[in-house]
């Protein structure tokens, strides 16, 4: 377990309000490493987020400022993809899954089995689900777009109500119905 003294000095976070809840945006060494809802199942303790950056100081932290700007555009229906420096911590398998998540188009969904096939691991749907649930960069790396093979909404680290709201937002913005 990490202790607060072990947190790199370059790790910082900013809390922003969104239409769903307050989000914590976490950056380290100029790259985004986390986007967490208030009630996020696999979020690290807030003590590991680093120093909090106030809104007036965001100019000194471009990764946080850009993330905040792009998330606001996303929630306003003006942005369908993100262009941010990302550096999530995870295994090679998790990184393959998270890369495949970024390939799911805005307003569309994919099943865990489809993601497993996309990363050339067709028998790994459950492992894909575990990696999906451990995605530290919610919304930006769109783990909310992954559903069960029967079309059912399955678990989401930020909560199933947030998953539904994100899918609804994208369906409305793209003019297509996911259901």
C-alpha positions as CSV (number, residue, x, y, z in Angstrom):
1,X,0.0,0.0,0.0
2,X,1.3,3.5,-0.9
3,X,1.6,6.1,1.8
4,X,1.1,9.7,1.2
5,X,4.8,10.4,1.6
6,X,5.4,8.1,-1.4
7,X,3.2,10.2,-3.8
8,X,5.3,11.8,-6.5
9,X,5.4,15.6,-6.1
10,X,4.2,16.0,-9.6
11,X,0.9,14.3,-9.0
12,X,-2.0,16.8,-8.7
13,X,-5.8,16.8,-8.9
14,X,-8.7,19.1,-9.5
15,X,-12.3,18.6,-8.5
16,X,-14.8,19.7,-11.1
17,X,-18.6,19.7,-11.1
18,X,-20.3,17.8,-13.9
19,X,-24.0,17.1,-14.7
20,X,-23.5,13.7,-13.0
21,X,-21.4,14.4,-9.9
22,X,-18.2,16.0,-8.9
23,X,-15.3,14.4,-10.8
24,X,-11.7,14.2,-9.6
25,X,-9.2,14.7,-12.4
26,X,-5.8,13.4,-11.5
27,X,-2.6,14.2,-13.5
28,X,1.1,13.3,-13.1
29,X,4.1,14.5,-15.0
30,X,1.8,16.4,-17.4
31,X,-0.5,13.5,-18.3
32,X,-3.9,12.5,-17.2
33,X,-3.9,9.4,-14.9
34,X,-7.4,9.4,-13.5
35,X,-10.9,10.6,-13.8
36,X,-13.0,9.5,-10.8
37,X,-16.6,10.0,-9.7
38,X,-17.3,10.8,-6.1
39,X,-18.5,7.2,-5.5
40,X,-16.1,5.3,-7.7
41,X,-15.6,1.6,-7.0
42,X,-11.9,1.2,-7.8
43,X,-10.6,4.7,-7.1
44,X,-7.5,5.1,-5.0
45,X,-7.8,6.9,-1.7
46,X,-8.0,10.7,-2.2
47,X,-4.7,10.9,-0.2
48,X,-3.0,9.4,-3.3
49,X,-4.3,12.0,-5.7
50,X,-1.5,14.5,-4.8
51,X,-2.0,18.2,-4.2
52,X,-5.3,19.8,-5.0
53,X,-5.3,22.5,-7.7
54,X,-7.8,25.3,-7.4
55,X,-9.6,26.5,-10.5
56,X,-7.6,29.7,-10.5
57,X,-4.3,27.7,-10.7
58,X,-5.3,25.4,-13.5
59,X,-3.1,27.4,-16.0
60,X,-0.1,26.0,-14.2
61,X,-1.3,22.4,-14.9
62,X,-2.2,22.1,-18.7
63,X,-3.2,18.4,-18.4
64,X,-5.9,19.3,-15.8
65,X,-7.0,22.5,-17.6
66,X,-7.4,20.7,-20.9
67,X,-9.2,17.8,-19.3
68,X,-11.6,20.1,-17.6
69,X,-12.3,22.0,-20.8
70,X,-12.8,18.9,-22.9
71,X,-15.1,17.2,-20.3
72,X,-17.2,20.4,-20.2
73,X,-17.4,20.3,-24.1
74,X,-18.3,16.6,-23.9
75,X,-21.1,17.2,-21.4
76,X,-22.4,20.1,-23.5
77,X,-22.7,17.7,-26.5
78,X,-19.9,19.5,-28.3
79,X,-17.2,16.9,-28.2
80,X,-17.2,13.3,-29.3
81,X,-13.6,12.3,-28.6
82,X,-10.8,13.4,-26.4
83,X,-7.3,14.6,-27.3
84,X,-5.4,14.5,-24.0
85,X,-2.0,13.1,-22.9
86,X,-2.9,9.9,-21.0
87,X,-0.7,7.8,-18.7
88,X,-2.9,5.3,-16.9
89,X,-1.2,2.7,-14.6
90,X,-2.0,-0.9,-15.4
91,X,-0.8,-4.2,-16.8
92,X,-0.1,-4.8,-20.5
93,X,-3.4,-6.6,-20.8
94,X,-5.3,-3.7,-19.2
95,X,-3.6,-1.3,-21.6
96,X,-4.7,-3.4,-24.5
97,X,-8.3,-3.4,-23.3
98,X,-8.2,0.4,-22.6
99,X,-6.8,1.0,-26.0
100,X,-9.7,-1.0,-27.5
101,X,-12.2,1.0,-25.5
102,X,-10.9,4.2,-27.1
103,X,-11.8,2.7,-30.5
104,X,-15.5,2.4,-29.7
105,X,-17.1,5.3,-31.5
106,X,-19.1,8.0,-29.7
107,X,-22.7,7.0,-29.4
108,X,-22.0,3.3,-29.9
109,X,-21.5,0.3,-27.6
110,X,-19.5,-3.0,-27.7
111,X,-19.8,-6.1,-25.7
112,X,-17.0,-7.6,-23.5
113,X,-16.7,-10.4,-26.0
114,X,-16.3,-7.9,-28.9
115,X,-13.5,-6.2,-27.0
116,X,-11.9,-9.5,-26.3
117,X,-12.0,-10.4,-30.0
118,X,-10.6,-6.9,-30.9
119,X,-7.5,-7.5,-28.8
120,X,-7.0,-11.0,-30.2
121,X,-8.1,-12.7,-26.9
122,X,-11.5,-14.1,-27.9
123,X,-11.8,-16.3,-24.8
124,X,-11.0,-13.5,-22.4
125,X,-14.4,-11.7,-22.1
126,X,-14.3,-12.0,-18.2
127,X,-10.7,-10.7,-18.1
128,X,-11.8,-7.8,-20.3
129,X,-14.6,-7.1,-17.8
130,X,-12.1,-6.9,-15.0
131,X,-9.8,-4.6,-16.9
132,X,-12.7,-2.5,-18.0
133,X,-13.7,-2.1,-14.3
134,X,-10.2,-1.0,-13.4
135,X,-10.0,1.7,-16.0
136,X,-8.8,4.7,-14.1
137,X,-9.7,7.3,-16.7
138,X,-13.5,7.2,-16.8
139,X,-15.4,8.9,-19.6
140,X,-12.2,9.8,-21.5
141,X,-11.4,6.1,-21.9
142,X,-15.0,5.2,-22.5
143,X,-15.5,2.0,-20.4
144,X,-19.2,3.1,-20.1
145,X,-19.7,2.0,-23.7
146,X,-19.1,-1.6,-22.9
147,X,-22.3,-3.7,-22.3
148,X,-23.2,-7.3,-21.8
149,X,-23.6,-9.6,-24.8
150,X,-27.3,-9.5,-24.3
151,X,-27.4,-5.7,-24.4
152,X,-27.7,-5.4,-20.6
153,X,-26.0,-2.6,-18.8
154,X,-23.4,-4.4,-16.6
155,X,-21.3,-3.0,-13.8
156,X,-19.6,0.3,-14.0
157,X,-17.0,1.7,-11.6
158,X,-18.8,5.0,-11.4
159,X,-22.2,3.4,-10.8
160,X,-24.8,2.1,-13.2
161,X,-26.9,5.3,-13.0
162,X,-23.8,7.2,-14.3
163,X,-23.3,4.6,-17.0
164,X,-26.8,5.0,-18.2
165,X,-26.6,8.8,-18.1
166,X,-23.4,8.8,-20.2
167,X,-24.9,6.4,-22.8
168,X,-28.1,8.6,-22.9
169,X,-26.0,11.8,-23.3
170,X,-24.1,10.2,-26.2
171,X,-27.3,8.8,-27.8
172,X,-28.9,12.2,-27.7
173,X,-25.9,14.1,-29.0
174,X,-25.3,11.6,-31.8
175,X,-29.0,11.4,-32.7
176,X,-29.1,7.6,-32.5
177,X,-30.9,5.3,-30.1
178,X,-28.7,2.7,-28.3
179,X,-31.8,0.7,-27.4
